[in-house]
């Protein structure tokens, strides 16, 4: 019985490897090529599409077992173009799409229709525009940007102008208020002076002289009163000095204390002397203490007449 996994094979002595013919699937028996190479691959749908046969939507990223074909006559700048064959998931209709090296994308050949993609159409329009169109578009964008910048600058200038105008109006209003206040004050002062002048002019000449004479007399009387008061104070000071010098050659304060002592009479000497009065002791006020004092508990059992048994310990 032969082994299942053969590691070495037997080669007869007359084995000639050059006599072996290489098998090729791309050529027919007569030596002509059989057609493009086919290969089964696993891929995902590169785009969202809709089947033209049953209307089934096939979304991007769905996995399929596809046949990959390599047509030898389809190339773009030396880059090989590949074809893929898949089946619809609903009706099993054949869908063919191929690579597009020019646009770096895929294109549908038959069996389905590609869904609309707005971003892809915009990109295609940009790619299809000419140089003049591109220049015009860039100039329009630049002009729009400059216009927005100028508009923003104009708005800032308008805002600054409005701020300055408001500040100027406030300064003018403050100045007007100050002028009005000053004018009102001047008008009141002029009115008061005018009233005083009118009052003086309305008084007769005799009355004015009388008032003036009365003011002079009042001032003279006040001066005389103040002088008399000052003279009286000086006389009292001189009398005090004389009384101090007349005492027994002692200072004034000693003479006053001596005179203030009570004289001892015979009656007072014959009387019994009074006992000396004890010195008055001032009661010291206890200093308040904030120490916590524990109150003694009452023995309620003793109050009720219940005697406790002495402890044996």
C-alpha positions as CSV (number, residue, x, y, z in Angstrom):
1,X,0.0,0.0,0.0
2,X,1.4,3.4,-1.0
3,X,1.9,6.3,1.4
4,X,-0.7,9.1,1.5
5,X,1.9,11.9,1.7
6,X,4.7,11.2,-0.7
7,X,7.9,13.1,0.0
8,X,10.1,11.4,-2.7
9,X,9.1,10.1,-6.1
10,X,10.6,7.4,-8.2
11,X,12.4,8.5,-11.4
12,X,13.3,5.7,-13.8
13,X,16.8,5.6,-15.2
14,X,15.6,6.5,-18.7
15,X,13.6,9.6,-17.6
16,X,14.0,12.6,-19.9
17,X,12.5,15.8,-18.5
18,X,13.0,17.7,-21.8
19,X,10.6,15.3,-23.4
20,X,7.7,16.5,-21.2
21,X,5.3,18.9,-23.0
22,X,4.2,22.0,-21.1
23,X,0.4,22.4,-21.0
24,X,-1.0,25.9,-21.8
25,X,-4.6,26.8,-21.5
26,X,-4.3,30.0,-23.5
27,X,-3.4,28.2,-26.7
28,X,-5.4,25.9,-28.8
29,X,-4.2,22.6,-30.1
30,X,-3.1,24.3,-33.4
31,X,-0.9,26.8,-31.5
32,X,-3.2,29.9,-31.8
33,X,-4.2,31.9,-28.6
34,X,-7.5,30.7,-27.0
35,X,-8.5,34.2,-25.7
36,X,-8.1,36.4,-22.7
37,X,-7.1,34.9,-19.4
38,X,-9.9,34.3,-16.9
39,X,-9.5,34.3,-13.1
40,X,-11.9,33.9,-10.2
41,X,-11.5,36.5,-7.5
42,X,-13.3,37.8,-4.5
43,X,-14.1,41.5,-4.6
44,X,-16.4,44.3,-3.3
45,X,-18.6,46.4,-5.5
46,X,-16.6,49.6,-6.2
47,X,-19.7,51.8,-6.6
48,X,-23.5,51.9,-5.9
49,X,-25.4,50.6,-8.9
50,X,-28.9,49.4,-9.9
51,X,-29.6,46.3,-11.9
52,X,-31.3,47.2,-15.3
53,X,-33.1,43.8,-15.4
54,X,-34.9,43.7,-12.0
55,X,-34.2,47.1,-10.5
56,X,-32.3,45.7,-7.4
57,X,-29.9,48.2,-5.7
58,X,-26.4,47.0,-5.1
59,X,-24.6,49.2,-2.7
60,X,-20.9,50.0,-2.6
61,X,-18.9,47.5,-0.6
62,X,-21.0,44.4,-1.2
63,X,-18.9,41.2,-1.7
64,X,-19.1,39.1,-4.8
65,X,-17.3,36.1,-6.4
66,X,-16.3,37.6,-9.7
67,X,-14.5,36.5,-12.8
68,X,-11.5,38.7,-13.7
69,X,-10.7,39.0,-17.4
70,X,-7.5,40.5,-18.8
71,X,-8.1,41.7,-22.4
72,X,-4.8,42.1,-24.1
73,X,-5.9,44.7,-26.5
74,X,-7.3,47.2,-23.9
75,X,-4.6,49.4,-22.4
76,X,-4.2,53.1,-21.4
77,X,-0.7,54.5,-21.6
78,X,0.7,51.0,-21.0
79,X,-1.6,50.4,-18.0
80,X,-3.7,47.2,-18.3
81,X,-7.5,47.4,-18.2
82,X,-9.3,44.7,-16.4
83,X,-12.9,43.5,-16.7
84,X,-15.0,42.0,-13.9
85,X,-18.1,39.8,-14.3
86,X,-20.6,39.5,-11.3
87,X,-24.1,38.3,-10.9
88,X,-27.1,40.3,-9.5
89,X,-28.1,39.1,-6.1
90,X,-31.8,39.0,-7.0
91,X,-32.2,38.0,-10.7
92,X,-28.7,36.6,-11.2
93,X,-28.3,38.8,-14.2
94,X,-24.7,39.4,-15.4
95,X,-23.1,42.8,-14.6
96,X,-19.9,43.8,-16.3
97,X,-17.6,46.7,-15.2
98,X,-14.0,47.5,-15.9
99,X,-11.2,49.7,-14.6
100,X,-10.7,53.3,-15.7
101,X,-7.0,54.3,-15.3
102,X,-7.6,57.7,-16.9
103,X,-10.0,58.9,-14.2
104,X,-8.8,56.5,-11.5
105,X,-12.2,54.9,-11.2
106,X,-14.4,52.1,-12.5
107,X,-17.0,52.3,-15.4
108,X,-20.0,50.1,-16.0
109,X,-20.1,48.2,-19.3
110,X,-23.5,46.5,-19.1
111,X,-26.1,44.9,-16.8
112,X,-26.5,47.8,-14.4
113,X,-26.6,51.6,-14.1
114,X,-24.5,53.7,-11.7
115,X,-26.3,55.8,-9.0
116,X,-26.0,59.5,-9.1
117,X,-23.1,60.9,-7.0
118,X,-23.1,64.7,-6.6
119,X,-19.5,65.0,-5.5
120,X,-18.4,62.9,-8.5
121,X,-20.2,65.1,-11.0
122,X,-18.7,68.2,-9.4
123,X,-15.2,66.7,-9.7
124,X,-15.8,65.7,-13.3
125,X,-17.0,69.3,-14.1
126,X,-13.8,70.7,-12.6
127,X,-11.7,68.2,-14.5
128,X,-13.5,69.0,-17.8
129,X,-13.2,72.8,-17.5
130,X,-10.7,74.5,-19.7
131,X,-7.8,76.8,-18.7
132,X,-9.8,79.9,-19.5
133,X,-12.7,78.7,-17.5
134,X,-10.5,77.9,-14.6
135,X,-8.9,81.4,-14.7
136,X,-12.3,83.0,-14.9
137,X,-13.5,81.0,-11.9
138,X,-10.4,81.8,-9.8
139,X,-10.7,85.6,-10.7
140,X,-14.4,85.5,-9.7
141,X,-13.5,83.8,-6.4
142,X,-10.7,86.3,-5.7
143,X,-13.0,89.2,-6.5
144,X,-15.7,87.8,-4.2
145,X,-13.1,87.4,-1.4
146,X,-11.9,91.0,-1.9
147,X,-15.4,92.2,-2.0
148,X,-16.2,90.5,1.3
149,X,-13.0,91.9,2.8
150,X,-13.8,95.4,1.6
151,X,-17.4,95.0,2.9
152,X,-16.0,93.9,6.3
153,X,-13.6,96.8,6.3
154,X,-16.4,99.3,5.4
155,X,-18.5,97.8,8.3
156,X,-15.6,98.4,10.7
157,X,-15.1,101.9,9.5
158,X,-18.8,102.7,9.9
159,X,-18.8,101.3,13.4
160,X,-15.8,103.4,14.3
161,X,-17.4,106.5,12.8
162,X,-20.6,105.8,14.8
163,X,-18.6,105.4,18.0
164,X,-16.7,108.7,17.4
165,X,-20.0,110.5,16.6
166,X,-21.6,109.2,19.8
167,X,-18.6,110.2,21.9
168,X,-18.7,113.7,20.3
169,X,-22.4,114.1,21.0
170,X,-21.9,113.1,24.6
171,X,-19.1,115.7,25.0
172,X,-21.3,118.4,23.4
173,X,-24.2,117.5,25.8
174,X,-21.9,117.7,28.8
175,X,-20.6,121.1,27.7
176,X,-24.1,122.4,27.2
177,X,-25.1,121.2,30.6
178,X,-22.1,122.9,32.2
179,X,-22.9,126.2,30.3
180,X,-26.5,126.0,31.4
181,X,-25.5,125.4,35.0
182,X,-23.1,128.3,35.0
183,X,-25.6,130.7,33.4
184,X,-28.2,129.7,36.0
185,X,-25.8,130.3,38.8
186,X,-24.8,133.7,37.4
187,X,-28.5,134.6,36.9
188,X,-29.3,133.7,40.6
189,X,-26.3,135.8,41.9
190,X,-27.2,138.8,39.7
191,X,-30.8,138.5,40.9
192,X,-29.7,138.5,44.6
193,X,-27.4,141.4,44.1
194,X,-30.1,143.2,42.2
195,X,-32.6,142.6,45.1
196,X,-30.1,143.9,47.6
197,X,-29.4,147.0,45.5
198,X,-33.1,147.7,45.1
199,X,-33.6,147.2,48.9
200,X,-30.8,149.6,49.7
201,X,-32.1,152.1,47.2
202,X,-35.6,151.8,48.5
203,X,-34.5,152.8,52.1
204,X,-34.5,156.5,53.0
205,X,-31.2,158.2,53.8
206,X,-32.2,158.9,57.4
207,X,-32.9,155.2,58.1
208,X,-29.6,154.2,56.6
209,X,-27.7,156.6,58.9
210,X,-29.7,155.4,61.9
211,X,-28.8,151.8,61.2
212,X,-25.2,152.6,60.7
213,X,-25.1,154.6,64.0
214,X,-26.8,151.7,65.8
215,X,-24.2,149.2,64.5
216,X,-21.4,151.5,65.7
217,X,-23.0,151.8,69.2
218,X,-23.4,148.1,69.5
219,X,-19.7,147.5,68.6
220,X,-18.6,150.1,71.2
221,X,-20.7,148.6,73.9
222,X,-19.4,145.1,73.2
223,X,-15.8,146.4,73.3
224,X,-16.4,148.1,76.7
225,X,-18.0,145.0,78.2
226,X,-15.0,142.8,77.1
227,X,-12.6,145.4,78.6
228,X,-14.4,145.4,82.0
229,X,-14.5,141.6,82.1
230,X,-10.8,141.5,81.5
231,X,-10.1,144.1,84.2
232,X,-12.1,142.2,86.8
233,X,-10.2,139.0,86.1
234,X,-6.9,140.9,86.6
235,X,-8.0,142.3,90.0
236,X,-9.1,138.9,91.3
237,X,-5.7,137.5,90.4
238,X,-3.9,140.4,92.3
239,X,-6.0,139.8,95.4
240,X,-5.1,136.2,95.5
241,X,-1.4,136.9,95.3
242,X,-1.7,139.4,98.2
243,X,-3.5,136.9,100.5
244,X,-0.8,134.4,99.8
245,X,2.0,136.7,100.8
246,X,0.2,137.8,104.1
247,X,0.1,134.2,105.5
248,X,2.9,133.1,108.0
249,X,5.6,132.9,105.4
250,X,4.1,129.6,104.4
251,X,2.9,128.6,101.0
252,X,-0.7,129.2,100.1
253,X,-1.6,125.6,100.1
254,X,-0.1,125.0,103.6
255,X,-1.9,128.0,105.1
256,X,-5.2,126.7,103.6
257,X,-4.7,123.3,105.1
258,X,-3.8,124.7,108.4
259,X,-6.8,126.9,108.5
260,X,-9.0,124.0,107.6
261,X,-7.9,121.9,110.6
262,X,-10.5,121.9,113.5
263,X,-9.4,123.5,116.8
264,X,-9.5,121.3,120.0
265,X,-11.6,122.8,122.7
266,X,-11.8,122.1,126.4
267,X,-15.1,120.3,126.0
268,X,-13.8,118.1,123.4
269,X,-10.6,117.3,125.4
270,X,-12.6,116.4,128.5
271,X,-14.8,114.1,126.5
272,X,-13.8,110.4,126.1
273,X,-11.9,109.7,123.0
274,X,-13.7,107.9,120.4
275,X,-12.5,104.5,119.4
276,X,-10.7,104.3,116.2
277,X,-12.8,103.3,113.3
278,X,-11.7,100.0,111.8
279,X,-10.4,100.2,108.3
280,X,-12.9,99.5,105.7
281,X,-12.1,96.3,103.9
282,X,-13.4,96.2,100.4
283,X,-14.9,93.0,99.5
284,X,-13.1,91.3,96.7
285,X,-15.3,90.5,93.8
286,X,-14.8,86.9,92.8
287,X,-13.3,86.5,89.4
288,X,-15.7,84.7,87.1
289,X,-14.5,81.3,86.1
290,X,-15.6,79.4,83.1
291,X,-14.6,76.0,84.5
292,X,-17.3,73.4,84.2
293,X,-18.8,72.5,87.5
294,X,-20.2,69.0,88.0
295,X,-23.4,69.0,90.0
296,X,-23.8,66.4,92.7
297,X,-26.5,63.9,92.0
298,X,-29.4,63.6,94.3
299,X,-30.0,60.3,96.1
300,X,-33.6,59.7,95.3
301,X,-33.6,56.3,97.0
302,X,-32.7,57.9,100.3
303,X,-35.4,60.5,99.9
304,X,-38.0,57.7,99.5
305,X,-36.7,55.9,102.5
306,X,-35.0,53.0,100.7
307,X,-31.8,51.9,102.2
308,X,-29.2,50.4,100.0
309,X,-27.4,47.3,101.1
310,X,-23.7,47.7,101.6
311,X,-21.6,46.2,98.9
312,X,-19.7,43.0,99.8
313,X,-16.6,43.9,97.9
